Amino acid sequence: HKLKEDPDTYLVETDDKKGPQTHRELTRDQIFAGRHVLTEVVGHRYKGKGKSKDFEFGCKWSSGGETWESSKSIRKLYPVSPEPLSEYAQSKGLLSDGLLPTNFCKWVKKGLGEGDMTKITDHKTVHGNIEVLCHYSNGNEEWVPMDEAKEDCKIFLGAYAKDKNLFGQPGWEKMQGYWLSEVHDVMCKQMRSNE
């Protein structure tokens, strides 16, 4: 957490596994000392085949090195998508064309400051696939394939289908089950939090 008195100083929780967790004040330079920081993304490619297929990015590091890193390894290095990766993925249109895994796209979008889904207001069919218009807490809206919206929040998809009487329509057959399941989960979480 950033400290208000000095915006370049952070309160960092440490855990050395030998004793209790402690908190230390560290500067940004101290936190990243000895770590290679991603400074630029210069390319992307697929590597592997079948289930072992992964997306890789050409990365330039603060140390001066340049390597190809998988989407999985970059996620392990950074809790939030680094700015050079977020900007590269957005500028190349990689976040909306289904090339990257959905969870990776969500992680990158959070790095860009995109909000959480708040509602679905429309749908259309494109080349036989249903897309829905999703609205987000930061004011953005985006047409998203239904399968991707299912990953994000089934309750909004189910609520939209219920509101538009789409249950049982082609492509919407399972929505009633999703909606009921999500409502049940939300109610259970609420009950547990009240206990």
VENNORHU-V423422 format. One record per backbone hydrogen bond with DSSP energy under -1.0 kcal/mol. CO is the residue of the C=O (numbers start at 1). NH is the residue of the N-H. E is the energy in kcal/mol with one decimal. If there is no record, write none. Layout:
co	nh	e
CO	NH	E
CO	NH	E
This chain:
co	nh	e
1	11	-3.2
6	9	-2.3
8	28	-1.2
9	3	-2.6
10	26	-2.7
12	24	-2.5
14	22	-1.9
22	14	-3.3
24	12	-3.2
26	10	-3.3
27	31	-2.2
28	32	-2.2
32	35	-2.2
37	62	-2.1
40	60	-3.0
43	58	-2.5
45	56	-3.5
47	54	-2.8
49	52	-1.5
50	53	-1.4
54	47	-2.8
55	71	-2.2
56	45	-2.1
57	69	-2.5
58	42	-2.8
59	67	-2.2
60	39	-2.8
60	40	-1.4
61	64	-2.3
65	61	-2.6
67	59	-3.6
69	57	-2.8
70	74	-2.1
71	75	-1.8
72	76	-1.6
73	77	-1.4
74	78	-1.7
82	86	-2.4
83	87	-2.8
84	88	-1.9
85	89	-2.9
86	90	-2.2
87	91	-2.6
88	92	-2.0
89	94	-2.4
90	93	-1.1
101	105	-2.3
102	106	-2.3
103	107	-2.0
104	108	-2.5
105	109	-2.9
106	110	-2.3
107	111	-1.5
108	112	-1.2
109	114	-2.6
110	113	-1.3
116	137	-2.6
119	135	-2.9
122	133	-2.5
124	131	-3.1
126	129	-1.8
129	126	-3.3
130	146	-2.8
131	124	-2.3
132	144	-2.8
133	121	-2.1
134	142	-2.2
135	118	-3.3
135	119	-1.2
136	139	-2.1
140	136	-2.7
142	134	-2.9
144	132	-3.0
145	149	-2.0
146	150	-2.3
147	151	-1.3
148	152	-1.5
149	153	-2.6
153	157	-1.1
154	158	-2.9
155	159	-2.5
156	160	-2.2
157	161	-2.3
158	162	-2.5
159	163	-2.5
160	164	-2.1
161	166	-3.0
162	165	-1.1
166	169	-2.6
169	172	-2.7
172	175	-1.3
174	178	-1.9
175	179	-2.9
176	180	-2.4
177	181	-2.4
178	182	-2.9
179	183	-2.6
180	184	-2.3
181	185	-2.3
182	186	-2.6
183	187	-2.5
184	188	-2.4
185	189	-2.4
186	190	-2.2
187	191	-2.4
188	192	-2.4
189	193	-2.2
190	194	-1.3
